[in-house]
Amino acid sequence: MPKGYEVSRIAVKDDARLKKSLSRLNQTRIVALDERGKDMTTAQFSALLREETVFVVGGPDGLSAEIRQNAKLLLRLSSLTLPHALAQVVLIEQIYRAATLLAGHPYHRS
């Protein structure tokens, strides 16, 4: 990860614990991954990292309606159905790519 970026993975399998954890994040943008979410380009996604952001990935059955409603943004990684673990890998790769863009590294698609 480029200097100045920190990524942590916290596994919370209980919906009540997840809600409690998210409620402590007053000023942090919460982005929930959801199959009905917004599609973004890499450049658009990189703008999310300009402020502290928490990404929430649901389990096999997705996220509860309450968590989706409380998120600032619903984001779709792909129109394809992705296994939970693969969605995490795709998300981390996109976070890395976005962070390198924001750090001024050249982007081959611009």
VENHUKA-V665122 format. One line per field, one symbol per residue. phi: phi as a letter, one per 40 degrees, with the letter a starting at -180 (. if undefined). psi: psi as a letter, one per 20 degrees, with the letter a starting at -180 (. if undefined). burial: # if it has 24 or more other C-alpha atoms within 12 Angstrom, else .. A space follows every 10 residues. Layout:
phi=???
psi=???
burial=???
This chain:
phi=.ddgbbbbbb cbccdcccdc cccccdbccb bccacccccb cccccccccc bdbbbbbccd cgbcdccccc ccabbbcacc cbcdcccccc cccccccccc cccgccbccc
psi=pqpipppqpo ooiphghggg ghhimgjppp oppqijapqq rggghhhhji rpppppprah jaqqhggghi qhpppphqiq ppqghhhggg ggghgggghh ghijqqpii.
burial=.......... ........#. .#......## #####..... .##.##.##. ..#######. .##...##.. #######... .#....##.. #..####### ##........
